[in-house]
Amino acid sequence: MTKREQELLNIIKENPYISQNELADLLGIKRSSVAVHISNLIKKGYLVGRAYVISSNLSKDVCVIGGCNIDFIAKSFDKINMKDSNPGTLEYSFGGVAKNIAENLKRMGIENKFISVFGDDAYSREIKEYLTKVGIDFSNSKFLTNRGMSNYNSILDENNDLFTAISAMEVLEEINIEFISKHIDLIKSFKFIVMDTNLSEDVLEYICKNCPNSKIIVDCVSRKKSLKIKNLLNYIYLIKPNIYEAEELTEVAYNDERDLKNIVDVFLKKGVQKVFISMGEKGILYADKNDSGIVKINETAKVENTSGCGDASMSGIIFGVVNEKDILECAKLGNVAGFITAQSMDTVSKHISEKNLLNFGGSYEIRKIFNN
C-alpha cells in the first residue's frame, strides 16, 4: 500500500460515506487521482465495492471454502473379509473437509464464513438445518435444485481404523470460477482463506491469484487431489499434508526421518511459510524458517473413529495461527484437536471447544529432528 493510499484509507475508515470530491479537497489532489487510488484499494482488497466499505480483513478472520457432504460410516465387528458380507453397523453424519474445519472452528470460538454447494434432497435440507443450528454462516454458498449432496462412504475395520473409502463429490464442480468470481470481493476481505483440494485446480488458482492480501491455508485432502496445488505453493501461507501427500508435492521420497529436512526445505523454498505434516502415530511435524520438530501427545486415545481427525488437527492449527501462537504451540493444538476427535464416533466431536483445547491436561513428546 502506498502512503497516499494509506491516507485515503484512514479518512474512509472515519467516514465511509465521504465523496471523492471531498477526499480530493482534503488531500489537495484531483478527483481523478482519488478515483485511481480508490480503484487500487479495491483491487488490493482493502475496500469492497464502490460504496467504500472497509474491507473486513481488518476485522474478520476466516473464510472456509470447499467440501460439504454426507458421511456414511460402515463399521465391521470383526476382521474384514474381502469379497464377502461383513456384519457391522452403518451410520451417517455430516462431513466434508471444509465443513468439518468450519464447524470445528466455530466450536473453538472462531467465527467464520463457510462457502460450499448444497442440493435440495432430504439430506441437503437436514445438513442445512444442522449448520444453522450450530451457527455456521453458509449464506454465500451455491444452492442447487434437483440435485443431491456429495457423499463420502467409509468402511472402518474392527479397530475403528479406516479400511477404505469412496467419495462421490461431482457436485462440488458447481463451485466454479463463474460462481467464485461473484464472491471474490467478499472472499478476499478475509485475513485467512482456508481451502480444501476438493475444489477444482482452476478455482484454487483463481482464489490464490486474486487474494494477494489474504493468508492462504490449504488442506490437501488426499494424495491425488493434493497435486492440484503443486504449482501454487508460492501463494500458500500454511499447508498441512500427510507424509504421502508431502512426497507428491515435493517429489522427495520419504524413507526415514533423514528425508524430512529435504521435504520441508522444498516447501519453504517455494514460499510456504508454515508447514505441518501429519506423521500418523509419530505426531505432527512442524516447520517454519525459525523452528521445526515433531510433537505428539504421550497419552493414548481410546479410538472410536479416525474419520475427521485430520480435519480437527487442521482446525486446531488454524485456531493457533488466528490467535498468534508460535508454531510449536499450533502443532500442539493440532494434536489435541485430533486426540479429542478420535474418541468420538462423530467426524466433529461435540467435545471440541476452546476450553478443552487450551486446558488439555496431557503431556507431549517434542523432538528436534533437524536444525533450520
N, C-alpha and C positions, 0 to 999 in steps of 0.2 A: 504494500500500500504506500502511495506517495504521501508526502507531507500535506499537499493540498487536499488529497482525498481524505486524509485523517481529519483535517479541519472541517471539511464538509460533513463527514460522518458525525463528528462531535456536535455540530449545530443541529443536524437532523435528529439526533438522539434526544435533544432538548425540546425540539419542536417538529414532530414527524409530518405536520401539515404545512410546513413552510413552502412557499412557492420558489421556483427557480429564479424569478426576478428578485425576490427578497434575498435569496442566497447570494446572487450576483452583487447586490448593493452592499451586503455585509462584508463580503470578501474583496470588493473593489475590482471585480473581474466581469467579463462579458457573460450574458446569459447563455450564449452558445458554448462558452467554455464550461459553465456549470453543467450543461446538458451532457457534455463529453465525460466529465468526471462522474456524473451520476450513472451514465451508461457503464463506465468501467467498474464502479462499485457493485452494480447489479451483476455484471459478468463474473466478478470475483466472489460473489456470494455474500457480500456484506449488506446489501439491500435486496428486498424481494419485490419485484414488480415496479410499476410506475407510481405507486402510492407512497414510495419512500418508507415502506415498513422496514424497521430494523430487522435484519436477518437474525433468526432465532439461534444461530450458532453462538450468539453472545450469551444465551441463557439456557437453551435446551441442549441435551447431551447426545441422546442415542436414537438413531433410526435403524430399524432392523428390516431387511428385505430378503425374501426367499420363501422356502417351502412351508406349507401348512397342509397336513394330511391326516387321514385316519390310520392309526396304527393297529393292526390286528396281530396279536401275540399268541402263538401256539406254544404250549409248554409240554414237553414229554415227561411222563412219570419215570421212565427208565431209559437206558441207553437206546439211542435211536437206531432202528433197523432200516437200512436203505431199501427202497422199492417195496415197502410194506406199510401197513397201517400201524400207527403207534398210539397207544392210549395216552391221553393227556387232557389238558384244558385249553379253552380258547376264550380270550378276552379282547376287547378293543378299547383304545383310548385315543386321545387327540395328540398328534405329534407333528413332525416336520422339524428339521434342524432349526430354521429361523424362528418358527413358532415356539419351540422349546426354549430357545435363548431369550426371546421376548418375554415369555411367561416367567422364566427363572429370574430375569432382571426385575420384573415387576414385583415378584415375591421378595426380592432382595431390597426393594425400595427404590429401584432405578426406573423412573418413568421413561417410556419410550414409545415411539411411533412404529407400528408394525404394518408393513405393506406386503400383501400376498395376493392370491387369487382364490375365490370361493365359488362353488357351484350352487345349485338350488335344490338338491335332493334332501332326503331326511337327515343324512349325516351332515350335510352342509349347514342346514338350519341348526342342528344340535351343536355343532362346533362354534357357530357364531353366537349362539346363546351362552355357551360356556365362556368364550373370550370376553363377552360383555360382562358376565358375572364376575370374572377375575379382575376386570377393569383395564383391559388392554385396548388401546385405541387402534383399530384397524380400518378406520373410516375411509382412508385413501386407497384401499385395496381395489382389485378388479372383481366385479360381481357378475357372474355368467348366468344365463338361463339355459335350461335343458342340458345341463352338464352336472356331473358328479364331482366329488372331491378326489384329489390324488390320494393314493393309499400306499402304505408300507406294510408288508407282511413278513413277520419274523418268526423263526422257529427256534425255541430255546431247548437246550439239551437237559439232561437230568440234573445238571449242576447249575441250571439257570443261566448258562452262558450261551451267547449267540452261536447257533449251529449254521444257519444260512438265512437269507432273506431275499425277498423280491420286492422291488419298488415299481409302482406304476404311476408315474408323475408327469405324463404327457401334458396334462392340463396346465402345468407351470409354463409351457411355451406361450401361454397367453400374456405372461409378463414380458412383453416385447419392447423394443425401442419406442414404437409409437405410443404405447401406454406410459412408459417411464418418462419420455420426453415431456409429457403433460404435467408431470410432478417434479421435474428436476429442480425447479426453483425451491420447492419445499425440501427436497432431499438434501440439497447442498447447503441448506441452512443449519444442518446439524453438525455438531463438533465431531461426533463419531458416527460412521456409517458401517453397519455390520451386515455382511452378505454371506450367503452360503452358495456353494457352487452347483446347486440345483438350478440356479439361473443360467441362462444361455451365455455363451462366451461373448457375444456382441453386446449384450446388456451389461455384463460385468465390465467390459472395456468402456462402454459409453459412460457409465457412472464414474469409473475411475478417472476418466479424462475430463469430465465435466464438473467435478467436485474438488478443485485444487486446494481448497482451504480446510476440507474435512480430513479426518484421520480414518483411513480405510482399514477395516478389520475383516478378515476372511476366514471362514471355517471351511475346510477342504471337502468334507462330506465323505468322499471315497477316493480310492486310488485313481480310478478312471476320470472322475469328474474334476479332480484337482488339476488335471492338465489344462483346463480352461484358463487358468491364471498363470501358467508357466511364463508367458511373455508379458505379464502385468506386474511382476514383483516389484518393479521400481515405483509403482504407485501405492504399494501396500505398507501400511504402518505396522500392523500386527498380524501374524499368521499363526494358526495352530493346526499343523498336520500331525498325523501319527507317523511313526518312523517309516512306514512303507510309502506313504504319500510324500514324505520328505525325500526319499530316494528318487521318486519320479520327478519331482520338481527341480532337484539339484543335479540329477544324473550322477550322483555319488552313491556307490554301493555300500550298504551297511553290513559289515561282518562282525565287528565288535566295537566297543566304545572308543577305540582309537580313531574310528572313521567319523565320529560325531563332530570333531572340530572342522573337518573339511565340509561337512554338510552345513553346519552353522555359518561358516565363512562364506559359502556361496550365497545364502540368504542375505547376510549383512552387506556383502559387496554389491549385491543387486539392488540394495536400497531399503530392504525391510529393516525396521528399527527395533522391533521386539519379536523374538522367535520363541514359541513354546511348542515342544514336540512331545506328544503322548508316547510314553515308553512302556505302556502296559503295567505290569506288576512292579517295574522299576521306578515308576513315578512319572514326573513331568520334567523334561529338560527345559531350562530357561536360559535365554541369552540375549544380551544387547551389547553395545560397544563397551560397556563398563563392567559387566558382571555376567557370570554363567555358572551353570552347575545342574545337578539333578536333585530334586527334592521329592520325598514320598512320606506318607503317613506310616508310622510304625505299627499302629493297631490294624487288625484285620477286620474288614467289614463282613457282616453276615449278609451275603449277596442274595437278593431276591430277583433282581433283573438288571442286566448290564445295559439294556437299551436306554438311551438318554443320558448315560453317564458322561460321555464326551461332550454333549451339548451343555450339561451342567458345569463341567470343568471350564469350558469356554466362557460361560456366564460368570463364573467366579473370577476368572482372569479379567474380564471386562469390568466387573464391579471394582476390582482393584485399580485398574487403569483410570476409570472415571473418578475414583476417589484419590488419585495421585499417589498410590502406594508404589514402593520400589518393586523392581522386577521379581525379586525373591518372594516378597510378600504376595504379589499377584499369583505366582506359581503355587504358593501355599493355599491361597483361597481357591484356586482351581482344583487342587487335591481335595479340599474339604467338601466342596460342592459335589464332586463326583462320588466321594465317600458317602455322603448323605443320600444321594440318589440311588446308589447301588442297593441300599437297604429298603427300597420301596418297589412295589410292582408297577407303580406309575412311572411314565417317562419323565414327568416332572414331579418331584416329591412334594407332598404337602408340608414337609418339614423344612423346606428351603426357606430361609429368611435371613435378613441382615443380622439379627441377633444370633442365630445358630451358626452363621458363617463366621462371625467375629469372636464368638465365645466358645469355639471348639476347644475341647479340653485335652486333645491328644497330643502326641509328640511327633517330631519329624526327624528323618534322616536326611542330612544335606551333604552332598558330595561335590567337591570341586574337581571336575574331571579334566579340565584344561584351562590354561591361562588365556585371558583375552589379549 
